Amino acid sequence: MPKPRKALVLLEETPYYHCVSRCVRSAFLCGVDAHTGKSFEHRRQWIVDRMKLLADIFAIDICSYAVLHNHYHVILHVDTELAARWSDHDVIERWERLFSLPVIVQRYLAKEAITQAERDTVSDLLIKWRKRLHDISWFMRCINETIARQANKEDGCTGRYWEGRYKSQALLDEKALAACMAYVDLNPVRAGVAETPEQSEYTAIKERAHQCKLNPDATDESNAPNGLLPFAGYPHQNMPKGLPFRLKDYLELVDWTGRAILENKRGYIPDHNPPMLERLQIDHKHWLFMTQHFESRFKGLVGSSYALKAACRKLQLRRTPN
C-alpha cells in the first residue's frame, strides 16, 4: 500500500519539495478555450500572485515555478528554523492574514482577563498554527482552495477545480534539486509553448533571467526577483540562506539544456559541459534524460542511492517508492 503524501515529507533529511497540481475539467482552464475562444490567461497570474503572497506568510520559500494551461509546478523550500524563531504574536499576525481569528485569541490580543484554561487553549492553537505555517500541505491547500473559489465564481458554477491530491516529490540532494528545477523551468519549452526559457510566461526562470538583465553586476543574493528564494552560491561556511548554486552557472545550464531538448535539435550536444554538470558530476546524457522525464521516472523520493536508502530507513520503507 502506498505511503500517504505527508509521510514522504522528511524535513530532517531535506527542506526541498516539488509539488504539482492539475485541473480536473476538460477545458484548458488557465489558457484559451479552443471551443469558445475565451481567454483565461489571467488565472495563471492569479496562481503566481497567490504563491508569492503565501511565501510571504509561511516559512516556505519558492525556488522555482511554472504555471501551464492545465497544471502548475512549484518547488518549495521549508524553513523550519524561521518558523521556530517567530514570536507568538508573529504567528497570530501571519495566521490572521489567512483566516479569521477565534474570539478567544482576539481577547488574548486585547489583553482581556482570561482563565488559565483559556490561556492553555490559546497556547494549543499557537502550536498548531506555527506547525501549519511551515506545512507544505497547508501551503498547497491555501493556493488551490482560493484559486478554485475565484475560478468557480467567474464561471458561475460549482464543483471541483483541481484533482483531489497534488503530487509531491522530496528532493534529497543537490543533484535532485538542480534536475528538478531545470525540469520545471523548461516545462513550457518541452510543451512547445515557448522557444526559450526566458520567453516562458508565468515561470520563475523568466523572472530570474529578466532580473539578471536589469542588474547584471548584482550579487546572486541581491538579484532574486521578489518572492523567489535567491541563489547563495556553492556550499561554504557561513553560507547565507538560498539555493546552493551560482545563478550564472544555473542559467547557463538551463539554456544549454533547453537547446538540447528542442525538437529540431534533439541530440544536440555542445563541445563543453556546463560548469554545474562538472561540479555535480552528472553525465550529460543522464542529465538530459532526468530533465525530460523527472515526473515519470521518479516518484515520492528523489536522490542518490545513499540518500534514498537513508530516507527509506527513516520512513521505515522496505523499498524505495520509485
The 8 nearest C-alpha neighbors of each residue, nearest first, counted from 0:
[[1, 2, 3, 320, 316, 317, 318, 4],
 [2, 0, 3, 320, 4, 299, 6, 316],
 [1, 3, 6, 4, 0, 7, 5, 320],
 [4, 2, 6, 5, 1, 7, 0, 8],
 [3, 5, 6, 7, 2, 167, 8, 166],
 [6, 4, 7, 8, 3, 136, 2, 9],
 [5, 7, 4, 3, 8, 2, 314, 9],
 [6, 8, 5, 4, 9, 299, 169, 3],
 [9, 7, 5, 6, 10, 169, 4, 16],
 [8, 10, 12, 11, 7, 13, 6, 169],
 [9, 11, 13, 12, 14, 8, 77, 79],
 [10, 12, 9, 13, 14, 8, 310, 313],
 [11, 13, 10, 9, 171, 310, 14, 309],
 [14, 12, 10, 171, 15, 11, 9, 170],
 [13, 15, 77, 76, 10, 16, 78, 12],
 [16, 14, 76, 170, 13, 75, 169, 77],
 [17, 15, 169, 75, 168, 74, 170, 18],
 [16, 18, 74, 168, 167, 73, 75, 169],
 [19, 17, 167, 73, 166, 72, 74, 16],
 [20, 18, 72, 166, 165, 71, 73, 167],
 [21, 19, 165, 70, 71, 166, 72, 161],
 [22, 20, 70, 161, 162, 69, 23, 71],
 [23, 21, 161, 69, 160, 162, 24, 70],
 [22, 24, 161, 162, 160, 21, 25, 159],
 [25, 23, 26, 22, 160, 28, 27, 161],
 [24, 26, 23, 27, 22, 28, 69, 32],
 [27, 25, 28, 24, 32, 33, 69, 31],
 [28, 26, 69, 30, 68, 29, 32, 31],
 [29, 27, 26, 30, 69, 39, 68, 22],
 [28, 30, 68, 39, 40, 42, 27, 43],
 [29, 31, 40, 68, 39, 27, 28, 38],
 [30, 32, 38, 37, 39, 36, 33, 27],
 [33, 31, 36, 37, 34, 35, 27, 26],
 [32, 34, 36, 35, 31, 37, 26, 27],
 [35, 33, 32, 36, 37, 26, 31, 27],
 [36, 34, 37, 32, 33, 31, 38, 26],
 [35, 37, 32, 33, 34, 31, 38, 39],
 [38, 36, 35, 32, 31, 39, 33, 34],
 [39, 37, 31, 40, 30, 32, 36, 29],
 [38, 40, 29, 30, 41, 42, 31, 28],
 [41, 39, 30, 29, 42, 38, 43, 31],
 [42, 40, 44, 43, 39, 45, 29, 38],
 [43, 41, 45, 44, 29, 40, 39, 46],
 [42, 44, 46, 45, 41, 40, 29, 66],
 [43, 45, 47, 42, 41, 46, 48, 201],
 [46, 44, 42, 48, 43, 47, 49, 41],
 [45, 47, 49, 43, 44, 48, 50, 42],
 [48, 46, 44, 50, 49, 45, 51, 43],
 [49, 47, 45, 51, 46, 50, 44, 52],
 [48, 50, 52, 46, 51, 47, 45, 142],
 [51, 49, 47, 53, 48, 52, 46, 54],
 [50, 52, 54, 226, 48, 53, 49, 47],
 [53, 51, 49, 55, 54, 50, 48, 56],
 [52, 54, 56, 55, 50, 51, 57, 49],
 [53, 55, 51, 57, 56, 52, 60, 59],
 [56, 54, 53, 52, 57, 51, 226, 58],
 [57, 55, 53, 54, 93, 52, 58, 96],
 [58, 56, 132, 59, 54, 53, 133, 55],
 [59, 57, 133, 78, 82, 81, 132, 77],
 [58, 60, 77, 57, 76, 54, 78, 133],
 [61, 59, 76, 54, 75, 228, 62, 77],
 [60, 62, 75, 227, 228, 63, 74, 76],
 [63, 61, 228, 74, 75, 227, 60, 76],
 [64, 62, 74, 203, 61, 73, 180, 184],
 [63, 65, 73, 203, 72, 202, 74, 183],
 [64, 66, 202, 72, 71, 201, 183, 67],
 [67, 65, 71, 201, 43, 72, 70, 202],
 [68, 66, 70, 71, 69, 65, 187, 29],
 [69, 67, 29, 30, 27, 70, 28, 66],
 [68, 70, 27, 22, 67, 21, 28, 29],
 [71, 69, 21, 67, 20, 22, 68, 66],
 [70, 72, 66, 67, 20, 65, 19, 21],
 [73, 71, 19, 65, 64, 18, 66, 183],
 [72, 74, 64, 18, 63, 17, 75, 19],
 [75, 73, 17, 63, 62, 16, 61, 18],
 [74, 76, 61, 16, 60, 15, 62, 73],
 [75, 77, 15, 60, 14, 59, 78, 61],
 [76, 78, 59, 14, 79, 58, 133, 75],
 [79, 77, 58, 81, 80, 59, 76, 82],
 [78, 80, 82, 81, 77, 83, 133, 58],
 [81, 79, 83, 82, 78, 84, 58, 77],
 [80, 82, 84, 83, 79, 78, 58, 85],
 [81, 83, 79, 84, 80, 85, 58, 129],
 [82, 84, 80, 81, 85, 79, 129, 86],
 [85, 83, 81, 82, 80, 86, 79, 89],
 [86, 84, 82, 89, 83, 90, 87, 81],
 [85, 87, 89, 88, 84, 90, 83, 91],
 [86, 88, 90, 89, 91, 85, 125, 129],
 [87, 89, 91, 86, 90, 92, 85, 108],
 [90, 88, 86, 92, 87, 91, 85, 93],
 [89, 91, 87, 93, 88, 92, 129, 94],
 [90, 92, 88, 94, 93, 89, 95, 87],
 [93, 91, 89, 95, 90, 94, 88, 96],
 [94, 92, 90, 96, 95, 91, 56, 89],
 [93, 95, 91, 96, 97, 92, 90, 98],
 [94, 96, 98, 92, 97, 93, 99, 91],
 [97, 95, 93, 94, 98, 92, 56, 99],
 [98, 96, 95, 94, 93, 99, 141, 56],
 [99, 97, 95, 94, 96, 100, 93, 101],
 [100, 98, 95, 101, 97, 96, 94, 102],
 [99, 101, 95, 104, 98, 102, 105, 94],
 [102, 100, 104, 103, 105, 99, 106, 98],
 [103, 101, 105, 104, 106, 100, 107, 99],
 [102, 104, 106, 105, 101, 107, 121, 117],
 [105, 103, 107, 106, 102, 101, 108, 121],
 [104, 106, 102, 108, 107, 103, 109, 101],
 [105, 107, 109, 103, 104, 111, 108, 102],
 [108, 106, 104, 110, 105, 109, 111, 103],
 [109, 107, 105, 110, 106, 104, 111, 88],
 [108, 110, 106, 107, 111, 105, 104, 112],
 [111, 109, 107, 108, 106, 112, 113, 105],
 [110, 112, 106, 109, 107, 113, 108, 105],
 [111, 113, 110, 114, 106, 107, 109, 117],
 [114, 112, 117, 111, 115, 118, 107, 106],
 [113, 115, 117, 116, 118, 112, 119, 120],
 [116, 114, 118, 117, 119, 113, 120, 121],
 [115, 117, 119, 114, 118, 120, 113, 121],
 [116, 118, 120, 114, 119, 115, 113, 121],
 [119, 117, 115, 121, 120, 116, 122, 114],
 [118, 120, 122, 116, 117, 121, 123, 115],
 [119, 121, 117, 123, 118, 122, 124, 116],
 [122, 120, 124, 118, 119, 123, 125, 104],
 [123, 121, 119, 125, 120, 124, 118, 126],
 [124, 122, 120, 126, 121, 125, 119, 127],
 [125, 123, 121, 127, 122, 126, 128, 120],
 [126, 124, 128, 122, 127, 123, 129, 121],
 [125, 127, 123, 129, 124, 128, 130, 122],
 [126, 128, 124, 130, 125, 129, 131, 123],
 [129, 127, 131, 125, 130, 126, 132, 124],
 [130, 128, 132, 126, 131, 127, 125, 90],
 [129, 131, 127, 128, 132, 133, 126, 134],
 [130, 132, 134, 128, 133, 129, 137, 127],
 [133, 131, 57, 129, 130, 134, 128, 58],
 [132, 134, 58, 131, 130, 57, 59, 77],
 [133, 135, 131, 137, 136, 132, 138, 130],
 [136, 134, 138, 137, 139, 133, 77, 59],
 [137, 135, 139, 138, 134, 140, 5, 131],
 [138, 136, 140, 135, 139, 134, 141, 131],
 [137, 139, 135, 141, 136, 140, 134, 142],
 [140, 138, 142, 136, 141, 137, 143, 135],
 [139, 141, 137, 143, 142, 138, 144, 136],
 [140, 142, 138, 139, 144, 143, 137, 145],
 [143, 141, 139, 140, 145, 144, 49, 146],
 [142, 144, 146, 140, 145, 141, 147, 139],
 [143, 145, 147, 146, 141, 140, 142, 148],
 [144, 146, 148, 147, 143, 142, 141, 149],
 [145, 147, 149, 143, 148, 144, 150, 142],
 [148, 146, 144, 150, 145, 160, 149, 151],
 [147, 149, 151, 145, 146, 150, 152, 144],
 [148, 150, 146, 152, 147, 151, 153, 145],
 [151, 149, 153, 147, 152, 148, 146, 154],
 [152, 150, 154, 156, 148, 153, 149, 157],
 [151, 153, 155, 149, 150, 154, 148, 156],
 [152, 154, 150, 151, 155, 149, 156, 148],
 [155, 153, 151, 152, 156, 150, 157, 149],
 [156, 154, 152, 153, 151, 157, 150, 149],
 [157, 155, 151, 154, 152, 158, 153, 150],
 [158, 156, 151, 159, 155, 152, 154, 148],
 [157, 159, 160, 156, 151, 147, 161, 148],
 [158, 160, 161, 157, 23, 162, 147, 163],
 [159, 161, 147, 22, 23, 158, 24, 162],
 [162, 160, 22, 23, 21, 159, 163, 20],
 [161, 163, 23, 164, 21, 22, 160, 20],
 [162, 164, 161, 165, 159, 23, 160, 20],
 [165, 163, 162, 166, 20, 161, 21, 4],
 [164, 166, 20, 19, 167, 18, 163, 162],
 [167, 165, 19, 18, 164, 20, 168, 4],
 [166, 168, 18, 17, 299, 165, 19, 16],
 [169, 167, 299, 17, 300, 16, 170, 298],
 [168, 170, 16, 300, 171, 301, 299, 15],
 [171, 169, 301, 175, 15, 176, 16, 172],
 [170, 172, 302, 13, 301, 169, 306, 175],
 [173, 171, 175, 174, 302, 170, 176, 303],
 [174, 172, 176, 175, 177, 171, 243, 279],
 [175, 173, 177, 176, 172, 178, 279, 302],
 [174, 176, 178, 302, 170, 173, 172, 177],
 [175, 177, 173, 179, 174, 178, 170, 180],
 [176, 178, 180, 174, 179, 175, 173, 181],
 [179, 177, 181, 175, 180, 176, 290, 182],
 [178, 180, 182, 176, 181, 177, 175, 183],
 [181, 179, 183, 177, 182, 178, 184, 176],
 [180, 182, 184, 178, 179, 183, 185, 253],
 [181, 183, 290, 179, 180, 185, 184, 178],
 [184, 182, 180, 186, 181, 185, 65, 179],
 [183, 185, 181, 186, 182, 204, 180, 65],
 [186, 184, 188, 182, 183, 187, 181, 196],
 [185, 187, 183, 189, 188, 184, 190, 182],
 [188, 186, 190, 192, 189, 193, 185, 199],
 [189, 187, 193, 191, 185, 190, 186, 194],
 [188, 190, 186, 191, 187, 185, 261, 260],
 [191, 189, 187, 188, 192, 186, 193, 185],
 [190, 192, 188, 189, 193, 187, 194, 261],
 [191, 193, 187, 190, 188, 194, 199, 189],
 [194, 192, 188, 199, 187, 191, 195, 198],
 [193, 195, 188, 198, 192, 191, 196, 199],
 [194, 196, 198, 197, 193, 188, 199, 257],
 [197, 195, 199, 198, 185, 205, 204, 188],
 [196, 198, 205, 195, 199, 208, 204, 209],
 [199, 197, 195, 196, 193, 200, 205, 194],
 [200, 198, 196, 193, 197, 187, 205, 202],
 [199, 201, 202, 198, 205, 193, 66, 187],
 [202, 200, 66, 65, 199, 43, 203, 44],
 [203, 201, 65, 204, 64, 205, 200, 199],
 [202, 204, 206, 63, 64, 205, 207, 65],
 [205, 203, 207, 206, 202, 184, 208, 197],
 [206, 204, 197, 208, 203, 207, 202, 209],
 [207, 205, 203, 209, 204, 208, 210, 224],
 [206, 208, 204, 210, 209, 205, 203, 224],
 [209, 207, 211, 205, 210, 206, 204, 197],
 [210, 208, 212, 206, 211, 207, 205, 213],
 [209, 211, 213, 207, 212, 208, 206, 214],
 [212, 210, 215, 214, 208, 213, 209, 207],
 [211, 213, 209, 210, 215, 214, 208, 207],
 [212, 214, 210, 211, 215, 209, 208, 216],
 [215, 213, 211, 217, 212, 216, 210, 222],
 [214, 216, 211, 212, 217, 213, 210, 222],
 [217, 215, 214, 218, 211, 222, 213, 212],
 [218, 216, 214, 215, 222, 221, 219, 211],
 [219, 217, 221, 220, 222, 216, 215, 214],
 [218, 220, 222, 230, 221, 246, 231, 229],
 [219, 221, 229, 218, 222, 230, 231, 223],
 [222, 220, 218, 219, 223, 217, 229, 224],
 [223, 221, 219, 220, 217, 218, 224, 210],
 [222, 224, 229, 221, 227, 220, 225, 207],
 [225, 223, 227, 207, 226, 206, 210, 222],
 [224, 226, 227, 223, 51, 228, 206, 222],
 [225, 227, 51, 224, 54, 228, 61, 55],
 [228, 226, 61, 225, 224, 62, 223, 229],
 [227, 229, 62, 61, 60, 241, 223, 230],
 [230, 228, 223, 241, 220, 227, 231, 242],
 [229, 231, 242, 241, 219, 246, 220, 232],
 [232, 230, 241, 242, 243, 220, 239, 219],
 [233, 231, 245, 244, 243, 230, 234, 242],
 [232, 234, 244, 243, 245, 235, 231, 242],
 [235, 233, 243, 232, 238, 236, 244, 231],
 [236, 234, 238, 233, 237, 232, 243, 239],
 [235, 237, 238, 234, 239, 233, 232, 231],
 [238, 236, 239, 235, 234, 240, 231, 233],
 [237, 239, 236, 235, 234, 240, 231, 232],
 [240, 238, 231, 241, 237, 220, 232, 236],
 [239, 241, 231, 238, 242, 229, 228, 230],
 [242, 240, 231, 230, 229, 228, 239, 243],
 [241, 243, 230, 231, 244, 229, 228, 232],
 [244, 242, 233, 232, 234, 231, 241, 230],
 [245, 243, 232, 233, 242, 230, 246, 231],
 [244, 246, 232, 248, 247, 230, 249, 233],
 [245, 247, 249, 248, 230, 219, 250, 244],
 [246, 248, 250, 249, 245, 251, 219, 252],
 [249, 247, 251, 245, 246, 250, 275, 252],
 [248, 250, 252, 246, 251, 247, 253, 245],
 [251, 249, 253, 247, 252, 248, 246, 254],
 [250, 252, 248, 254, 249, 253, 255, 247],
 [251, 253, 249, 255, 250, 254, 273, 256],
 [254, 252, 256, 250, 255, 251, 257, 181],
 [253, 255, 257, 251, 252, 256, 250, 258],
 [256, 254, 252, 258, 253, 257, 251, 259],
 [257, 255, 253, 259, 258, 254, 252, 260],
 [256, 258, 254, 259, 260, 255, 253, 261],
 [259, 257, 255, 256, 261, 260, 254, 264],
 [258, 260, 267, 256, 257, 265, 261, 264],
 [261, 259, 265, 257, 258, 262, 256, 264],
 [262, 260, 264, 263, 258, 265, 259, 257],
 [261, 263, 265, 264, 260, 189, 259, 191],
 [264, 262, 261, 265, 260, 267, 259, 266],
 [265, 263, 261, 267, 262, 259, 266, 260],
 [266, 264, 260, 262, 267, 259, 261, 263],
 [265, 267, 264, 259, 268, 260, 261, 263],
 [268, 266, 259, 264, 265, 269, 258, 260],
 [267, 269, 266, 259, 270, 271, 255, 283],
 [270, 268, 271, 267, 272, 255, 259, 273],
 [269, 271, 268, 272, 267, 273, 255, 283],
 [272, 270, 269, 273, 268, 274, 277, 283],
 [271, 273, 274, 276, 277, 270, 269, 283],
 [272, 274, 275, 276, 252, 271, 277, 251],
 [275, 273, 277, 276, 278, 272, 248, 252],
 [276, 274, 278, 277, 273, 279, 248, 252],
 [277, 275, 279, 281, 278, 274, 273, 280],
 [276, 278, 280, 274, 275, 279, 281, 273],
 [279, 277, 275, 280, 276, 274, 281, 273],
 [278, 280, 276, 277, 281, 275, 174, 173],
 [281, 279, 277, 278, 276, 282, 275, 174],
 [282, 280, 276, 279, 283, 286, 277, 285],
 [281, 283, 285, 284, 286, 280, 276, 277],
 [282, 284, 286, 285, 287, 281, 272, 276],
 [285, 283, 287, 286, 282, 288, 281, 289],
 [284, 286, 288, 282, 283, 287, 289, 281],
 [285, 287, 283, 289, 284, 288, 282, 290],
 [288, 286, 284, 290, 289, 285, 283, 291],
 [287, 289, 285, 291, 286, 290, 292, 284],
 [290, 288, 293, 286, 292, 291, 287, 285],
 [289, 291, 182, 287, 288, 178, 293, 292],
 [290, 292, 288, 289, 293, 287, 182, 189],
 [293, 291, 289, 295, 296, 294, 290, 288],
 [292, 294, 289, 296, 290, 295, 297, 291],
 [295, 293, 297, 296, 292, 298, 291, 168],
 [294, 296, 292, 293, 297, 298, 291, 321],
 [297, 295, 293, 294, 292, 298, 321, 289],
 [298, 296, 321, 294, 295, 293, 301, 299],
 [299, 297, 321, 300, 320, 168, 294, 296],
 [298, 300, 168, 320, 169, 167, 7, 301],
 [301, 299, 169, 168, 298, 170, 320, 302],
 [302, 300, 170, 171, 175, 169, 297, 299],
 [303, 301, 171, 175, 172, 306, 307, 170],
 [302, 304, 306, 305, 307, 172, 301, 171],
 [303, 305, 307, 306, 308, 302, 309, 301],
 [304, 306, 308, 303, 307, 309, 302, 310],
 [307, 305, 303, 309, 308, 304, 302, 310],
 [308, 306, 304, 310, 309, 305, 302, 311],
 [307, 309, 311, 305, 310, 306, 304, 312],
 [310, 308, 306, 312, 307, 311, 305, 313],
 [311, 309, 313, 307, 312, 308, 306, 314],
 [310, 312, 316, 314, 308, 313, 309, 315],
 [311, 313, 315, 309, 310, 314, 308, 316],
 [312, 314, 310, 311, 315, 309, 316, 9],
 [313, 315, 311, 316, 312, 310, 6, 7],
 [316, 314, 312, 313, 311, 317, 310, 318],
 [317, 315, 311, 318, 314, 312, 319, 313],
 [316, 318, 315, 319, 311, 312, 314, 320],
 [319, 317, 316, 320, 311, 308, 321, 315],
 [318, 320, 321, 311, 307, 316, 317, 308],
 [319, 321, 299, 298, 318, 300, 1, 316],
 [320, 298, 297, 319, 299, 300, 296, 301]]
